[in-house]
């Protein structure tokens, strides 16, 4: 019996090498070769993680829709999620780390963290608009009021993850991808949030104004059609 273990590489990289060997091997007729063990379990866990990610996104949207009492504002907040994923891809590419089970867990954790910054901006903007400020002025003032807590939250989280990202040894191969995902995704999403969220908020609000104006004109035309025959009857 021959046994071995991996060292200095993660399971995903080993899986690609194994799949390459299997594809090049000509199995006899009636036989097939497939992977099992840790690789098979990892693939099943990744599928389950995608399902969990979908549920998490739905719950996040539902909670924010109830809190904001608006169906569009949660979409504005969640627009930062693709930016965080781009930051994750850049971070993994630069560090040459694999997207494994723990880095997938890091992405789910990252969603909740990056949304906090966007929620701070949207909530403050809504408060200022209810106080009577214009949309543009409210967005600028909300950015000024919330930029410090946003950067403080980001830097404290990143600082806590740096030792984990620099960990070496057997445990570092598993823990470093999770920390790398959180650091790269959070840093990239934080800087993008300060530009993306105000722009998307203004775009959504402008579209809402156009729709509301069209509805108002439609109601006026309908009232006019009803009033004109009544006016003619009264004049007779």
N, C-alpha and C positions, 0 to 999 in steps of 0.2 A: 504494500500500500504506500502510495506517495501522496504527501500532503504539503501544502504551501500556504503562505499568507502574503498579503500585499504590504508594501513598505514604500513610503515616499510618493505614492500615487493613490488617487481615490478610486472608488468602485466604478464610477462612470467611465473613466479612462480605460480601466481594465476591461469593462464590458465592450467597449468599441474594439479593442484588440481581439477579444474572444470572438466577436461577431465577424470580424474580418477573416479570422482563421476558419470559422465555420463556413463562411461563404465560399472560400477557396477549396474546401475539402469536398471531394467527390464521394459521397456516401454510397454504399452498395444498394442495389435495387431492393425496395421494401423496407429500408431503414431511413430514419431521420434523426437529426441532431438538434437539440434545443438546450437552452440554458435553464438552470434551476438554482435553488439555494438563495443566497443573498441578493443576487441580481434579479431574480424573479420577484422576490419580496419587495425590492426597491421599486420595480415597475408598478406593482400593485399599489404601493403606498403613494406613488406619484399620481396615479389615477384618482385615488381617494382624496389626495390633497387638492386636486383640481376641483373636485366636487365640493370640498370644504370652502375653497376660495369663492366659488359661485354663491354658496349660502352666505358667506361673510359679506360679499358685496350687496346682496339683497337686503340683509339685515341693516347694514350701514345706511343704505338708501332709505329704508323704511323709517329708521329712527330719526334721521335728519329731516325727512319730509314731515314727520310729526312735530319735531321741535321748531322747524322754521315755518310750519304751516304753509308750505309752498312746495309745489312739485318740481319747479325748475331750479331752485337754489341748491338742492342736493346734487344735481347734475353739474352745476358750476364747481362745487367743492370736489366732486369725484373726477373732474377733468384733469386733476393733477396726478392721478394714478398712472396714466400712461407715461408721464414724464418721469415718475419715480422708477418705472420699469426700464426706461431708457438709461437712467443712471445706473441701475443694477447691471445691465448688459455691459455698459462701459467699464464699470468697476471690475466685473469678472473677466473681461477681456484684457484689461491692463494687468491685473494680477495673475492671469492665466490660471484661474480656478474654475472648477466645474460647477454646473448647476445640479446639485444633488439634493437629497432629502432635506438636509438642514438649511441649505440656501433657499429652498422652497418655503420652509417654515419662516425664514427671515422675510420673504416677500409678503407673507400674510401679516406678520407683525408690522412691517413697514407701512402697509396700507393704513392701519390705525394711527400710526405716528404722523405721517405726512398730512393726513386729513385734518389733524388738530390745527395746524398752521392756517390752512385754508378756512376752517371754521372761524378762527379768531378774526380773520379779515372780513368775512361775510357778515358775521354777527355785529361787528363794530360799524360796518358800513350801514347796515339796516338801522342800528340805533341812531346814527347821525342823520339818516334820511327822515326817520320819524321825528327827529328834533327840528326838522325844517330845512336842512341843508340840501343843496342840489346834488345830483348823482355824482358829477365830476368832483365837486368839493368834498363830498363824503368819502369817495374812494381815496383821494389824496390824504385826507386827514386820518382815515383808518390805517393807511400805510405808515404814517408817521407814528401813530399811537401803538401799533402792534409790531413794528419791526424789531424793537428791542426784545420783547418776550419770545418772539419767533426765533431769533438768533440765539438767545440764551437756551431755549429748549433744545435746539439743534446741536449746539456745541457741547452741552452737557451729555446728551445721548451719544454723540460721536466720541467724546472723550472717554466715556465708559466702555465703548466697544473697541477702542484702539488696542488695549492689552490683549484682548481676545483675538483680534485680527493678527497680531504679531506672535501669537503663541506657536511654539514649535513642538516637535515630537509627535507621537501617535495621536494624541487628543487634538493637536493643532490642525491636523488634516481634516477633521470633522467640524471643528468649531470655527476655524478661520473663514470658511465660505459664508456662514451665517453673519458674522461680524462684518465681513466685506460688503455683503448685500445691504445691511443696515447703514453702513457709513456712506457708501457711494450713492445709494438711492436717496438717502435723506439729504445729503449735501446738494445733490443735483436738483432735487425737487424743491428744496427751500429757496434757492435762487430763482428758479422758474416760477414758483408760486407768487412771488412779489410782482411779477410781470404778467403771468398768465391769468390769474384769478381776477384782477381788476378788468382786464380786457374782455374776458368771457362774461363777467358780470354786466359790463356795459352793453355788450352785444345782446345778451338775453333781455335786459331791461328795455333796450331800444325796440326789439322785436315785440315785446309785450305792449309798449306804447302804440306801435303801429296797429296791432291787432285790436287793442281797446278803442283806438280812434275809428277803425273800420266798423266795429260793433256799434259805436255811438252814432256814426253816420247812418248805419242801417236802421237803428231805432228811430232816428229823426225822420227818415224817409217813410217808415211804417206809420209813425204817428201822423205825418203829413197826409198820407193817403186816407187815414181814418177821419181826420179832422175836416178835410175838404168836403166830402159828401155831407157831413153833418152841418157844415156852414151853409152849404147850398140849400139844405132842407129848412134850416132856420130862417134863411132869407126869404124863402117862399111863404 
